[in-house]
Amino acid sequence: MTVDPKALRQARLNFGLTREQAAEAVGVDAKTLAAWEQGEKTPRGRHLVWLAGLYGRHIDDFAAKEEPQ
């Protein structure tokens, strides 16, 4: 699955958490979470599951929408 970094960031903001708070909740540092939200790195499966649970979302909500060719 390709992750949409904007969807990760928007879910966190909608839930009202800072990067630091969200990062601590899923066991990573804020720099790592920032890299995920900026598309520089991709979270592992377990981290996606943890983020989805934290934000009350389904992991499919973080999937990048593919453009039709």
C-alpha positions in Angstrom: 0.0 0.0 0.0 1.2 3.5 -0.9 0.6 5.9 2.0 -0.7 9.4 1.4 1.4 11.6 3.7 -1.2 14.4 3.6 -3.8 11.9 4.9 -1.6 11.1 7.9 -1.1 14.7 8.8 -4.8 15.6 8.3 -5.9 12.7 10.5 -3.5 13.9 13.3 -4.7 17.5 13.0 -8.4 16.4 13.0 -7.8 14.4 16.1 -6.1 17.4 17.8 -2.7 16.0 18.5 0.7 17.6 18.1 3.4 15.6 16.3 5.1 15.0 19.6 1.9 13.6 21.2 1.1 11.3 18.3 4.7 10.1 18.0 4.9 9.3 21.7 1.6 7.4 21.5 2.9 5.1 18.7 6.5 4.7 20.0 8.5 6.8 17.6 10.2 10.2 17.8 8.6 13.4 16.4 11.2 13.5 13.6 10.1 10.1 12.3 6.4 11.1 12.4 7.3 14.3 10.5 9.2 12.3 7.9 6.0 10.2 7.4 3.8 13.2 7.1 6.1 14.8 4.6 6.5 11.7 2.5 10.2 11.3 3.1 9.7 7.9 4.8 6.9 5.4 4.9 5.6 4.0 8.2 5.7 0.2 8.7 2.5 -1.8 8.8 2.3 -1.9 12.6 2.8 1.8 12.9 0.0 2.4 10.4 -2.3 0.1 12.5 -1.3 2.0 15.6 -1.9 5.4 14.0 -5.2 4.3 12.6 -6.3 3.1 16.1 -5.0 6.3 17.7 -7.0 8.5 15.3 -10.0 6.3 15.2 -9.5 5.6 11.5 -9.1 2.6 9.2 -5.7 2.1 7.6 -7.3 2.3 4.2 -8.0 6.0 5.0 -4.2 6.5 4.7 -3.9 4.9 1.2 -2.8 7.2 -1.6 -5.4 7.6 -4.3 -4.0 6.4 -7.6 -4.6 8.6 -10.6 -6.2 6.8 -13.6 -3.9 6.6 -16.6 
